[in-house]
Amino acid sequence: MKLTAIVNAVKQDNDYVTLIVGNPDKQAAEEALDKIIDRIVCRQRQKDMSLYKEYMNEDFKINFRSLVTRMIETPSLVTR
């Protein structure tokens, strides 16, 4: 599943470990997470243009980021 691969890629990203995990500044962590998700989706676009096209829609982007964040925070939602 594409979404699971993106969630796992975010969790394995070096910036995720250094800028998100344990960061007490929730706003800074959220902004950093948005940038990480953007970067991974852009990388993924080479494999799947349909996801990238959807991601260009602002409403989709907001909902997608929220879903990825929830999946990161709830590991039981992510299957390998």
C-alpha positions, 0 to 999 in steps of 0.5 A: 500500500502506498500510504504505508510506504510513505508513513514508513519512509517518514519515520525512517527519515533522518529529519524525522528523528532529529526534528520531530521525535521528542521535540517539545515545540509542537508547532515547529515539529508540525511544520518540519513534519509537513516538509518531510511529507512534502519531500517524500511525496515528491520523491514518490511522484516518480513512481506514481503520478496519480498520488502527486496530482492529488497531492497538489490539491490543497484540501487533499494535502491537508487531509493526507498530512493529517492521516500520515501524522495519525498513522505515525502516532498510532503504529498499530494502523501501519502494517508492513 
